[in-house]
Amino acid sequence: MYLPITIEIIKKDRWYIARAVELDFISQGKTPEEAKKNLYEVIDIQFEEMKKMETLKEYFELLKKV
């Protein structure tokens, strides 16, 4: 599945914060690359959990409405 997302990265103190705008998921890292990598891991984990809970389809339907 292809899901286009916008990733914002900001620096806060010594950390970089990455946010998937459309999904409203966030992560952090010591570098922009690490923050982005961690964000992809967060997305994978969240989607796997939603799949297990059988709420992933419902989540995607909600995203379409936004």
Backbone as XML, in Angstrom:
<?xml version="1.0"?>
<chain id="A" units="angstrom">
  <residue number="1" name="MET">
    <atom name="N" x="0.848" y="-1.187" z="0.000"/>
    <atom name="CA" x="0.000" y="0.000" z="0.000"/>
    <atom name="C" x="0.885" y="1.239" z="0.000"/>
  </residue>
  <residue number="2" name="TYR">
    <atom name="N" x="0.509" y="2.194" z="-0.789"/>
    <atom name="CA" x="1.231" y="3.459" z="-0.865"/>
    <atom name="C" x="0.415" y="4.520" z="-0.138"/>
  </residue>
  <residue number="3" name="LEU">
    <atom name="N" x="1.049" y="5.167" z="0.823"/>
    <atom name="CA" x="0.384" y="6.205" z="1.606"/>
    <atom name="C" x="1.282" y="7.433" z="1.647"/>
  </residue>
  <residue number="4" name="PRO">
    <atom name="N" x="0.964" y="8.446" z="0.837"/>
    <atom name="CA" x="1.802" y="9.653" z="0.867"/>
    <atom name="C" x="1.595" y="10.416" z="2.180"/>
  </residue>
  <residue number="5" name="ILE">
    <atom name="N" x="2.696" y="10.787" z="2.804"/>
    <atom name="CA" x="2.615" y="11.566" z="4.038"/>
    <atom name="C" x="3.636" y="12.692" z="3.994"/>
  </residue>
  <residue number="6" name="THR">
    <atom name="N" x="3.333" y="13.730" z="4.741"/>
    <atom name="CA" x="4.246" y="14.856" z="4.903"/>
    <atom name="C" x="4.962" y="14.681" z="6.233"/>
  </residue>
  <residue number="7" name="ILE">
    <atom name="N" x="6.289" y="14.786" z="6.205"/>
    <atom name="CA" x="7.063" y="14.655" z="7.434"/>
    <atom name="C" x="7.702" y="16.000" z="7.753"/>
  </residue>
  <residue number="8" name="GLU">
    <atom name="N" x="7.381" y="16.514" z="8.918"/>
    <atom name="CA" x="7.995" y="17.748" z="9.422"/>
    <atom name="C" x="9.065" y="17.363" z="10.417"/>
  </residue>
  <residue number="9" name="ILE">
    <atom name="N" x="10.211" y="18.014" z="10.329"/>
    <atom name="CA" x="11.277" y="17.778" z="11.298"/>
    <atom name="C" x="11.687" y="19.122" z="11.880"/>
  </residue>
  <residue number="10" name="ILE">
    <atom name="N" x="11.647" y="19.204" z="13.201"/>
    <atom name="CA" x="12.063" y="20.428" z="13.883"/>
    <atom name="C" x="13.102" y="20.064" z="14.937"/>
  </residue>
  <residue number="11" name="LYS">
    <atom name="N" x="13.936" y="21.025" z="15.272"/>
    <atom name="CA" x="14.929" y="20.811" z="16.315"/>
    <atom name="C" x="14.425" y="21.435" z="17.604"/>
  </residue>
  <residue number="12" name="LYS">
    <atom name="N" x="14.484" y="20.660" z="18.663"/>
    <atom name="CA" x="14.063" y="21.146" z="19.978"/>
    <atom name="C" x="15.158" y="20.775" z="20.964"/>
  </residue>
  <residue number="13" name="ASP">
    <atom name="N" x="15.849" y="21.785" z="21.424"/>
    <atom name="CA" x="17.014" y="21.586" z="22.288"/>
    <atom name="C" x="18.027" y="20.698" z="21.559"/>
  </residue>
  <residue number="14" name="ARG">
    <atom name="N" x="18.342" y="19.535" z="22.145"/>
    <atom name="CA" x="19.330" y="18.651" z="21.512"/>
    <atom name="C" x="18.690" y="17.552" z="20.681"/>
  </residue>
  <residue number="15" name="TRP">
    <atom name="N" x="17.365" y="17.574" z="20.541"/>
    <atom name="CA" x="16.650" y="16.517" z="19.845"/>
    <atom name="C" x="16.009" y="17.039" z="18.561"/>
  </residue>
  <residue number="16" name="TYR">
    <atom name="N" x="15.800" y="16.136" z="17.637"/>
    <atom name="CA" x="15.014" y="16.409" z="16.440"/>
    <atom name="C" x="13.695" y="15.669" z="16.584"/>
  </residue>
  <residue number="17" name="ILE">
    <atom name="N" x="12.626" y="16.366" z="16.299"/>
    <atom name="CA" x="11.286" y="15.803" z="16.385"/>
    <atom name="C" x="10.759" y="15.640" z="14.969"/>
  </residue>
  <residue number="18" name="ALA">
    <atom name="N" x="10.310" y="14.431" z="14.647"/>
    <atom name="CA" x="9.721" y="14.157" z="13.334"/>
    <atom name="C" x="8.235" y="13.891" z="13.540"/>
  </residue>
  <residue number="19" name="ARG">
    <atom name="N" x="7.419" y="14.476" z="12.666"/>
    <atom name="CA" x="5.965" y="14.308" z="12.771"/>
    <atom name="C" x="5.392" y="13.986" z="11.407"/>
  </residue>
  <residue number="20" name="ALA">
    <atom name="N" x="4.586" y="12.944" z="11.361"/>
    <atom name="CA" x="3.828" y="12.619" z="10.152"/>
    <atom name="C" x="2.539" y="13.425" z="10.236"/>
  </residue>
  <residue number="21" name="VAL">
    <atom name="N" x="2.467" y="14.474" z="9.460"/>
    <atom name="CA" x="1.389" y="15.451" z="9.584"/>
    <atom name="C" x="0.010" y="14.807" z="9.441"/>
  </residue>
  <residue number="22" name="GLU">
    <atom name="N" x="-0.197" y="14.050" z="8.374"/>
    <atom name="CA" x="-1.517" y="13.485" z="8.108"/>
    <atom name="C" x="-1.930" y="12.436" z="9.138"/>
  </residue>
  <residue number="23" name="LEU">
    <atom name="N" x="-0.959" y="11.777" z="9.753"/>
    <atom name="CA" x="-1.251" y="10.714" z="10.716"/>
    <atom name="C" x="-1.205" y="11.202" z="12.158"/>
  </residue>
  <residue number="24" name="ASP">
    <atom name="N" x="-0.541" y="12.328" z="12.382"/>
    <atom name="CA" x="-0.323" y="12.900" z="13.709"/>
    <atom name="C" x="0.448" y="11.938" z="14.613"/>
  </residue>
  <residue number="25" name="PHE">
    <atom name="N" x="1.459" y="11.280" z="14.026"/>
    <atom name="CA" x="2.390" y="10.436" z="14.781"/>
    <atom name="C" x="3.682" y="11.211" z="14.911"/>
  </residue>
  <residue number="26" name="ILE">
    <atom name="N" x="4.376" y="11.028" z="16.029"/>
    <atom name="CA" x="5.646" y="11.721" z="16.234"/>
    <atom name="C" x="6.712" y="10.764" z="16.751"/>
  </residue>
  <residue number="27" name="SER">
    <atom name="N" x="7.963" y="11.176" z="16.575"/>
    <atom name="CA" x="9.101" y="10.460" z="17.141"/>
    <atom name="C" x="10.214" y="11.472" z="17.343"/>
  </residue>
  <residue number="28" name="GLN">
    <atom name="N" x="11.317" y="10.998" z="17.888"/>
    <atom name="CA" x="12.460" y="11.886" z="18.080"/>
    <atom name="C" x="13.737" y="11.127" z="17.806"/>
  </residue>
  <residue number="29" name="GLY">
    <atom name="N" x="14.808" y="11.875" z="17.621"/>
    <atom name="CA" x="16.120" y="11.281" z="17.420"/>
    <atom name="C" x="17.194" y="12.322" z="17.626"/>
  </residue>
  <residue number="30" name="LYS">
    <atom name="N" x="18.430" y="11.871" z="17.685"/>
    <atom name="CA" x="19.552" y="12.789" z="17.875"/>
    <atom name="C" x="19.939" y="13.499" z="16.589"/>
  </residue>
  <residue number="31" name="THR">
    <atom name="N" x="19.505" y="12.958" z="15.446"/>
    <atom name="CA" x="19.739" y="13.584" z="14.140"/>
    <atom name="C" x="18.414" y="13.588" z="13.391"/>
  </residue>
  <residue number="32" name="PRO">
    <atom name="N" x="18.292" y="14.417" z="12.356"/>
    <atom name="CA" x="17.063" y="14.388" z="11.560"/>
    <atom name="C" x="16.803" y="13.003" z="10.954"/>
  </residue>
  <residue number="33" name="GLU">
    <atom name="N" x="17.868" y="12.347" z="10.512"/>
    <atom name="CA" x="17.728" y="11.024" z="9.907"/>
    <atom name="C" x="17.225" y="9.989" z="10.916"/>
  </residue>
  <residue number="34" name="GLU">
    <atom name="N" x="17.764" y="10.055" z="12.142"/>
    <atom name="CA" x="17.331" y="9.124" z="13.181"/>
    <atom name="C" x="15.876" y="9.375" z="13.567"/>
  </residue>
  <residue number="35" name="ALA">
    <atom name="N" x="15.482" y="10.638" z="13.659"/>
    <atom name="CA" x="14.097" y="10.974" z="13.989"/>
    <atom name="C" x="13.153" y="10.443" z="12.916"/>
  </residue>
  <residue number="36" name="LYS">
    <atom name="N" x="13.540" y="10.585" z="11.656"/>
    <atom name="CA" x="12.709" y="10.101" z="10.545"/>
    <atom name="C" x="12.631" y="8.573" z="10.563"/>
  </residue>
  <residue number="37" name="LYS">
    <atom name="N" x="13.765" y="7.918" z="10.788"/>
    <atom name="CA" x="13.793" y="6.455" z="10.862"/>
    <atom name="C" x="12.894" y="5.966" z="11.995"/>
  </residue>
  <residue number="38" name="ASN">
    <atom name="N" x="12.987" y="6.627" z="13.136"/>
    <atom name="CA" x="12.149" y="6.264" z="14.279"/>
    <atom name="C" x="10.674" y="6.490" z="13.992"/>
  </residue>
  <residue number="39" name="LEU">
    <atom name="N" x="10.375" y="7.530" z="13.222"/>
    <atom name="CA" x="8.986" y="7.800" z="12.856"/>
    <atom name="C" x="8.426" y="6.669" z="12.004"/>
  </residue>
  <residue number="40" name="TYR">
    <atom name="N" x="9.202" y="6.192" z="11.049"/>
    <atom name="CA" x="8.748" y="5.064" z="10.229"/>
    <atom name="C" x="8.501" y="3.830" z="11.091"/>
  </residue>
  <residue number="41" name="GLU">
    <atom name="N" x="9.323" y="3.622" z="12.111"/>
    <atom name="CA" x="9.107" y="2.505" z="13.031"/>
    <atom name="C" x="7.811" y="2.683" z="13.816"/>
  </residue>
  <residue number="42" name="VAL">
    <atom name="N" x="7.553" y="3.908" z="14.271"/>
    <atom name="CA" x="6.307" y="4.203" z="14.987"/>
    <atom name="C" x="5.108" y="3.907" z="14.094"/>
  </residue>
  <residue number="43" name="ILE">
    <atom name="N" x="5.173" y="4.345" z="12.851"/>
    <atom name="CA" x="4.071" y="4.111" z="11.908"/>
    <atom name="C" x="3.855" y="2.614" z="11.718"/>
  </residue>
  <residue number="44" name="ASP">
    <atom name="N" x="4.932" y="1.865" z="11.495"/>
    <atom name="CA" x="4.818" y="0.412" z="11.317"/>
    <atom name="C" x="4.188" y="-0.250" z="12.539"/>
  </residue>
  <residue number="45" name="ILE">
    <atom name="N" x="4.664" y="0.132" z="13.713"/>
    <atom name="CA" x="4.135" y="-0.467" z="14.941"/>
    <atom name="C" x="2.660" y="-0.129" z="15.120"/>
  </residue>
  <residue number="46" name="GLN">
    <atom name="N" x="2.311" y="1.131" z="14.917"/>
    <atom name="CA" x="0.914" y="1.540" z="15.082"/>
    <atom name="C" x="-0.003" y="0.802" z="14.106"/>
  </residue>
  <residue number="47" name="PHE">
    <atom name="N" x="0.423" y="0.707" z="12.848"/>
    <atom name="CA" x="-0.398" y="0.023" z="11.854"/>
    <atom name="C" x="-0.522" y="-1.466" z="12.171"/>
  </residue>
  <residue number="48" name="GLU">
    <atom name="N" x="0.549" y="-2.097" z="12.644"/>
    <atom name="CA" x="0.490" y="-3.510" z="13.028"/>
    <atom name="C" x="-0.486" y="-3.711" z="14.186"/>
  </residue>
  <residue number="49" name="GLU">
    <atom name="N" x="-0.429" y="-2.831" z="15.170"/>
    <atom name="CA" x="-1.342" y="-2.940" z="16.312"/>
    <atom name="C" x="-2.790" y="-2.733" z="15.876"/>
  </residue>
  <residue number="50" name="MET">
    <atom name="N" x="-3.026" y="-1.742" z="15.006"/>
    <atom name="CA" x="-4.390" y="-1.514" z="14.520"/>
    <atom name="C" x="-4.878" y="-2.709" z="13.714"/>
  </residue>
  <residue number="51" name="LYS">
    <atom name="N" x="-3.966" y="-3.320" z="12.960"/>
    <atom name="CA" x="-4.329" y="-4.509" z="12.179"/>
    <atom name="C" x="-4.740" y="-5.644" z="13.113"/>
  </residue>
  <residue number="52" name="LYS">
    <atom name="N" x="-3.970" y="-5.861" z="14.180"/>
    <atom name="CA" x="-4.291" y="-6.908" z="15.158"/>
    <atom name="C" x="-5.639" y="-6.644" z="15.824"/>
  </residue>
  <residue number="53" name="MET">
    <atom name="N" x="-5.917" y="-5.358" z="16.077"/>
    <atom name="CA" x="-7.165" y="-4.982" z="16.740"/>
    <atom name="C" x="-8.328" y="-4.863" z="15.757"/>
  </residue>
  <residue number="54" name="GLU">
    <atom name="N" x="-8.010" y="-5.068" z="14.478"/>
    <atom name="CA" x="-9.001" y="-4.976" z="13.406"/>
    <atom name="C" x="-9.626" y="-3.587" z="13.310"/>
  </residue>
  <residue number="55" name="THR">
    <atom name="N" x="-8.786" y="-2.558" z="13.531"/>
    <atom name="CA" x="-9.268" y="-1.178" z="13.421"/>
    <atom name="C" x="-8.543" y="-0.405" z="12.321"/>
  </residue>
  <residue number="56" name="LEU">
    <atom name="N" x="-7.653" y="-1.061" z="11.595"/>
    <atom name="CA" x="-6.858" y="-0.376" z="10.570"/>
    <atom name="C" x="-7.741" y="0.158" z="9.439"/>
  </residue>
  <residue number="57" name="LYS">
    <atom name="N" x="-8.662" y="-0.653" z="8.966"/>
    <atom name="CA" x="-9.556" y="-0.216" z="7.889"/>
    <atom name="C" x="-10.370" y="1.009" z="8.333"/>
  </residue>
  <residue number="58" name="GLU">
    <atom name="N" x="-10.868" y="0.971" z="9.545"/>
    <atom name="CA" x="-11.633" y="2.095" z="10.092"/>
    <atom name="C" x="-10.763" y="3.353" z="10.176"/>
  </residue>
  <residue number="59" name="TYR">
    <atom name="N" x="-9.513" y="3.174" z="10.579"/>
    <atom name="CA" x="-8.582" y="4.303" z="10.670"/>
    <atom name="C" x="-8.373" y="4.949" z="9.309"/>
  </residue>
  <residue number="60" name="PHE">
    <atom name="N" x="-8.174" y="4.128" z="8.273"/>
    <atom name="CA" x="-7.978" y="4.673" z="6.932"/>
    <atom name="C" x="-9.235" y="5.377" z="6.417"/>
  </residue>
  <residue number="61" name="GLU">
    <atom name="N" x="-10.380" y="4.868" z="6.774"/>
    <atom name="CA" x="-11.625" y="5.534" z="6.391"/>
    <atom name="C" x="-11.710" y="6.921" z="7.037"/>
  </residue>
  <residue number="62" name="LEU">
    <atom name="N" x="-11.300" y="7.022" z="8.282"/>
    <atom name="CA" x="-11.295" y="8.321" z="8.964"/>
    <atom name="C" x="-10.310" y="9.286" z="8.306"/>
  </residue>
  <residue number="63" name="LEU">
    <atom name="N" x="-9.159" y="8.772" z="7.878"/>
    <atom name="CA" x="-8.167" y="9.630" z="7.213"/>
    <atom name="C" x="-8.723" y="10.204" z="5.906"/>
  </residue>
  <residue number="64" name="LYS">
    <atom name="N" x="-9.502" y="9.440" z="5.196"/>
    <atom name="CA" x="-10.083" y="9.903" z="3.932"/>
    <atom name="C" x="-11.005" y="11.105" z="4.150"/>
  </residue>
  <residue number="65" name="LYS">
    <atom name="N" x="-11.639" y="11.157" z="5.299"/>
    <atom name="CA" x="-12.601" y="12.227" z="5.600"/>
    <atom name="C" x="-11.932" y="13.521" z="6.017"/>
  </residue>
  <residue number="66" name="VAL">
    <atom name="N" x="-10.683" y="13.440" z="6.426"/>
    <atom name="CA" x="-9.978" y="14.638" z="6.928"/>
    <atom name="C" x="-9.447" y="15.453" z="5.791"/>
  </residue>
</chain>
